[in-house]
């Protein structure tokens, strides 16, 4: 049981050292927004190109994009032929 207490102390020390640090939260927010924008690039491409499978690409991006492979598949699919003449 002592291991769990030590882990709690380590986690709380880490949290408080970040929380009370002198760094600006603006940088953290900007990085987070940038990561979300990059994460949804395949879906944005599909919607901008009016891809006929845009909802499926969005679903794939949301459910499996975090794996990296799912994100690449969604990106390739969104760049593939959209089905319009």
C-alpha positions in Angstrom: 0.0 0.0 0.0 2.9 2.3 0.5 3.5 2.4 -3.2 0.2 3.9 -3.9 0.8 6.6 -1.3 4.1 7.5 -2.9 2.4 7.6 -6.3 -0.2 10.0 -5.0 2.5 12.2 -3.5 4.4 12.2 -6.8 1.3 13.0 -8.9 0.2 15.8 -6.6 3.7 17.3 -6.5 3.7 17.2 -10.3 0.3 18.8 -10.5 1.1 21.6 -8.0 4.4 22.3 -9.6 2.6 22.9 -12.9 -0.3 24.7 -11.3 1.9 27.2 -9.4 4.5 27.6 -12.1 5.3 30.9 -13.7 4.4 29.7 -17.2 1.5 31.3 -19.0 -1.6 29.2 -19.6 -2.0 30.9 -23.0 0.8 28.8 -24.5 -0.9 25.7 -23.3 -4.2 26.7 -24.8 -2.6 27.7 -28.1 -0.8 24.3 -28.3 -4.0 22.5 -27.5 -6.0 24.4 -30.1 -3.2 23.7 -32.7 -3.3 20.0 -31.9 -7.1 19.9 -32.3 -6.9 21.7 -35.6 -4.2 19.2 -36.9 -6.3 16.3 -35.6 -9.3 17.3 -37.6 -7.5 18.1 -40.9 -8.8 15.0 -42.6 -12.4 15.9 -41.7 -11.9 19.5 -42.8 -10.5 18.4 -46.1 -13.4 16.0 -46.7 -16.0 18.7 -45.9 -14.2 21.3 -48.0 -14.0 19.0 -51.0 -17.7 18.0 -50.5 -16.6 14.3 -50.3 -19.5 12.0 -50.6 -18.2 10.0 -47.6 -17.5 13.0 -45.4 -19.6 11.8 -42.5 -17.8 8.4 -42.5 -14.4 10.2 -42.7 -15.4 12.3 -39.7 -16.5 9.3 -37.8 -13.3 7.5 -38.6 -11.3 10.5 -37.6 -13.1 10.8 -34.3 -13.1 7.1 -33.4 -9.7 6.0 -34.7 -7.8 9.2 -35.5 -5.9 9.0 -32.1 -4.2 5.8 -33.3 -2.2 7.6 -36.0 -3.0 4.9 -38.5 -6.7 5.9 -38.4 -5.7 9.5 -38.9 -3.5 8.6 -42.0 -6.3 6.4 -43.4 -8.8 9.3 -42.9 -6.5 11.8 -44.6 -5.8 9.5 -47.6 -9.5 8.8 -47.9 -10.4 12.5 -47.7 -7.8 13.2 -50.5 -9.1 10.4 -52.7 -11.6 10.8 -55.5 -14.6 12.5 -53.9 -17.1 11.0 -56.3 -18.2 14.2 -58.1 -17.7 15.0 -61.7 
